[in-house]
């Protein structure tokens, strides 16, 4: 395959990604409750995570036992100022708040964190299985003038997704990912 053919495919992929984003935003918003979570300083509501902005990007994290979820969170950490210049940004974890607080401090995470203490939020948002086991994902919300909250769009997180550049950088290597798996020290 020639370099020109590769560039053409890359442009087609980019165009399709833009189309998918447009279709997600064009869906009818889904009203959601103002869920309550355990925050570092006590109870925190979903509406509090907006940081006074009309929009919120919320990451559903499986917890510190998941190296992939930690990889994503570490990556998001680097763009917190840019994210928060446009929308509220927070991470909801399956971990208890005390464990999450310690882990976030150890990772030097700069974004808001909270614990989905009973897992109901993740279940309702489609990021947990029937037994309540969490799945990773990200959700976009909008707070309306009357204070109500709508779910706008969501995406699953997984190997090779667009939310973690590590995979795409490894794609440029002779052997690609080559069985690589994220590593970290607790």
VENSULJO-V442834 format. One record per pair of residues at least 24 apart in sequence whose C-alpha atoms are under 8 Angstrom apart, sorted by the first residue. I is the first residue (numbers start at 0). J is the second residue. D is the distance in whole Angstrom. If there is no record, write none. Layout:
BEGIN
i: <I:I>
j: <J:J>
d: <D:D>
END
This chain:
BEGIN
i: <23:23:23:24:24:26:26:27:28:28:28:28:29:29:29:30:30:30:30:31:31:31:31:32:32:33:33:34:35:36:36:36:36:37:37:37:37:37:38:38:38:38:39:39:39:39:39:43:46:46:46:48:48:48:48:49:49:49:49:50:50:51:52:52:52:52:53:53:53:53:54:54:54:54:54:54:54:55:55:55:55:55:55:55:56:56:56:56:56:56:56:56:57:57:57:57:57:57:57:57:58:58:58:58:58:58:58:59:59:59:59:59:59:59:59:59:59:60:60:60:60:60:60:60:60:61:61:61:61:61:61:62:62:62:62:63:63:63:66:66:66:67:67:68:70:70:71:71:72:73:73:74:76:76:76:79:79:89:91:93:93:102>
j: <151:152:153:151:152:151:152:151:149:150:151:152:149:150:151:147:148:149:150:147:148:149:150:147:148:147:148:120:115:113:114:115:116:96:113:114:115:116:96:112:113:114:96:97:100:112:113:113:142:146:148:87:88:89:111:86:87:88:142:86:87:87:85:86:87:142:86:141:142:143:85:86:87:139:140:141:142:86:87:88:89:139:140:141:86:87:88:89:137:138:139:140:88:89:90:91:137:138:139:140:89:90:91:135:136:137:138:90:91:92:121:126:134:135:136:137:138:90:91:92:93:133:134:135:136:92:93:94:133:134:135:92:93:94:99:94:99:102:181:182:183:180:181:135:163:181:162:163:108:106:108:163:108:109:110:109:110:113:115:118:133:185>
d: <7:6:8:6:6:7:8:8:6:6:5:8:5:5:7:7:6:4:6:8:6:6:7:8:7:8:7:7:8:6:6:5:6:6:5:5:7:6:7:7:4:6:7:8:7:7:7:8:7:8:8:6:7:7:7:7:4:7:8:8:5:8:8:6:6:8:7:6:5:7:8:5:6:7:6:5:6:5:4:6:8:6:5:6:7:6:5:7:7:6:5:7:6:5:6:7:6:5:6:8:6:5:6:8:6:4:6:6:5:6:7:7:7:5:5:6:8:7:6:5:7:8:7:5:7:6:5:8:5:6:6:5:5:5:8:7:7:7:6:6:7:8:6:7:8:7:7:6:8:7:7:7:6:6:7:7:7:8:6:7:7:8>
END
